[in-house]
Amino acid sequence: MKIAFFGTGLMGSGFVRRLLATGHEVRVWNRSPAKAQSLEAHGARACDSPAAALDGAERIHLSLSDDASVDAVLEPLASAIPPATWIVDHTTTAVRPTAERVARWDARGRTFVHAPVFMAPANALEGSGLMLLSGAPARHEALLPALQQMTGKVLYLGEAPERAAAFKLFGNLTLIGMLGVLGDVNRLAHAVGIPTGEAFSLFQHFNPGQLLPARAARITAGEFANPSFEISMARKDVRLMIEEASRGGADLFVMPGVAAMFDAAIERGEGALDAAAAARMPV
């Protein structure tokens, strides 16, 4: 199949090499030409414009930075993209703009599918990792064999085309949030005179990630009346963290926001409930 690929950064380059390895003919374009040109050594053809890469393509893939970049590349091509050419966007984009984008291309008689990923560049190259997909079931079924060549697993999330965008943000929020927590652990450690490596060695024995599914299930079920960790006690611990860091000349970034979440729950009279109650949307 002839494929046009827009965006050949770390992820895009891995995807292009994977597509080439599975027998496709790939024309590539990137805003920084050198990144596209480097893929010619692997069999791709670098083009100096998206329109040139589009010429003869049976499918378009994108791996860009955001909603604005997707629209900036695709909108000028609206009349040039043939009705039979599928558009598959792997970019991490916002939920409502994604829904609007799919509707806009549907109105033009074109098939636009959003398929963001949880992958590192190595996963894109190897065809491993997780790809998210949402939209009309018929589109999912038609596109699935092609996407399965690009990833270890395709997770279908339902008919609303913007759901994949939402779930991608859920996952990235968790991953980025973990970095914020590690940053606060590091700052607290330095405030009390413990080197980073020693502080982080705790996680060789204690894995908080194992608790995530159980905590999420508790929030979903709304089971807070028999607490394993009361909100009031969790709030006290957060106070200790913030105060101890301050004594050592460090400011925490994440824990003050968590403190505000607990304070709001306590103000609702929920201090004796399980700490998970503070994470739900209040009624």
N, C-alpha and C positions, 0 to 999 in steps of 0.2 A: 504493500500500500504506500502511496505517496502522502507524506505527512509534512505539514508546516509546523514548526515549533518556534514560538515567540518567547524569548527570555531564556538565556543560556548562562545564568549564574551557576552557583554550586549545585542547586537542585536540578535546574533545567539541563545542565550539561550531563548529569547522571542519567536523567530520563532519555535524553537524545542518544547517548551511547547504548542504553538498554534497547531502545527502539531499533537502532541500527543492528544490534546483535541478534535481534529476533526477526531480521530480514526485511525491514522497512526501508524505503528511500526517504530521507529526511532532509528538508531544506530548513535552514535556521536563520533567525534574525535576532540580534541583540542591540540594545541601545549603545553599548560599548562594543564596537565591531570586533576587537581583538578576541573577545570571549567566544564569539561565534566562529571566527576564523580558526581558532585553535581546534575546533571539532572537525575540521576538514581532514586532519590526520587520521581520524577514525571513520571517515567515509561520508560525513555530512557535506552538504553544499551550503556555504555561507552566502547570504544575500544582503544587499545594501539597503533593503527596505522591506517592511512587512508585505507590501504588495508583490514584490518579486518572490518572496518565500511562498506566498499563497498560490502562485501560478501552478495550476494542475493538481493542487492538493485535494485529497479525498477526505482528510480529517485535519483539524487544527488543534494543537495543544498550546496552552499558555502556562507559564510559571513566572509570574511577575511579582510586583511588590504590594499592590493594594488595588482598591476599586478604581481609583483615578487612572492608574497606569493601564489597567485592563481596558477601560473605556477609551483612553487615549490611543491605544493601538488598534482596537477593533472598530470603533465608530467610523473612521475614515474608509474602512473596507466594507461598510454595510452593503453597498450595491455590488461589490465585486465578489463577495462570497457566494458560491452557488448554493441553491436550496438543498442539494444532496450532501453538502459538506458539513459534517458535524463539528461543533466547537466544544472543546473539552478544556475547562479552566481549572487548573490545580492551585491557583493563587489563594492565599488566605485573605478573605474579603469579609465585609460586614454583612449582617443578616438581611436587613431591609433592602440595601442596594442590590444584593444578589437576587432577591425576589423580583425587584424591578427590572433588573438586567435580563433575566430569563423571560419575563413577560414581554419586554421590548423586542427581543429576538424572535420570540414566538409570533408576535404580531407581524414580523417581517417574513415569516415563513421559513425561519431557520431554526435549527436544533441546537440549543445551548445547554450544556450540562456542567454543573459545578461538582468537581471531584477533588477536594483538598486532601491533604495527606498528613499522616504522622510518620515521617521518615527523616533520616539524615541523608546527606548526599550519597553515602555508601549504599544505603538501602535502595535509592533510586537507580543506582548503577546495577545492583544485584537483582533487582526485582523482588525485594523483600519489604517488610513493613506493612503499614495499614493505609488503605485508601478509603475515604468516605464518599458516599454517593447518595443523592436524593433526587426525586423527580418522578415523572410518570413511570409506572412499572414497565411499560413497553420499552421505554428508553433504556432503563436499567438492564433489561434482558438482552436488548440488541447490542449494548456497549460492553456488557460484562466480559465476554471472551477476550476482547482487546485489552481491557483494563487488567485482567488477570495476568497478562503477560508482563505488566509493569510493576506488580506488587505481590506481596505474599498473601494478602487478604483484602477483599473488597467488602465493606460493611454498608449494606443498604439501609437507609434511615427513614424511608417513607416517601409519600407522594409529593409533599410540599417541597418545592425545589430549593428553598432556602435552609432546610433543616441541616444539610451537611455543613453549611457555613456556621450555623449555631454550634453544632457539636465540635467543630474544629476549634472554635473559640473556647468552649468548655475545657477541652484538653489543654490548649495552650495556657489558659488561665491557671490551671493546676500546675503545669510545668514551671511557668514563670513564677507563680506563687511560691513554689518550693525554693527557688533561688532567693526570693525575698526572705524566706524563713532562714535559710542557711546564712544569708547576710547578717541577720539579727543574731543568730547563734555565734557567728564569728565576732561580731562587735561586742557581745556580752562576754565572750571568752577573753578577748583582749582587755576588756575593762577589769576583769578579775585576775589577769596575769597568766592565762593559759594559752599556749600557742594554738594556732588554727588546727594543725594536724592532730594534736592531742585531743582537742575538743571534738573534732569530727570522727575520731576513732570510736566514739560512742556508738556510731551507726554501724560498726562492724558487729555489734552485739544486740543493738536495739533498733528495730526497723519500723518506724512509724507508718510507713506505707502499707504495712499489713493491716493496719487499723482502718484504712480509708474505706474499703467496701462496707465494713460493719457500721461505721459512722454514717455513711451515706444511706444505708438501709434504714438506720434509726430515724434519720431526718425524713425520709420518704414515708415511713410508717407512722410518724408522729408519736413515737413511744418515748416519752420523756419523764413519766411520773415515777419511775423506779431508777433513779440516777446511779450511774457508776462514777460520775464526776460532776458535782453540782456547779451550776453557773457561778454562784458566789465564791466557791473555792477556786475555780478556774480564774475568775477575775482577780482574786488575791494573788495568785501565782504570776499573772501578767504584771500586776503592780510591783511585785518583787523583782521581776526581770527589768522593768523600766527603771526602777530606782537604783538597782545594782549597777546597771550600765551607766547611769548618770553619775554615780559616785566615782566611776572609773573614767569619766570624761567622754563617754560614748553616747550617741543618740540612736535608738532603735527606730526603724522605719515601719516595719509591719505591725509590731505589737501595739502601738498606739491605736491603730485602726481596729484591731481585735478588741482592745479595751473598750472602744466606743460601741462595738457590737454587743459586748457583754453588758455595758452600762444601760443600753436601750432595753435589753431583756429584763434587767433588774428593775428598771423603772416601770415595766409592765407587771411587776410582781412575780417574776419567774425565777428568782434567785435560787430557789430550792429544786428546780427542775434540772434534768441532765443538761450538760453544757451544749449538747447537740441542738437543743431547742433554740439557742441564740442564732443558729445558722439558718433557721427556716424563715420564710416570709411571714411576718406577723399577720394575724387575721384582723 
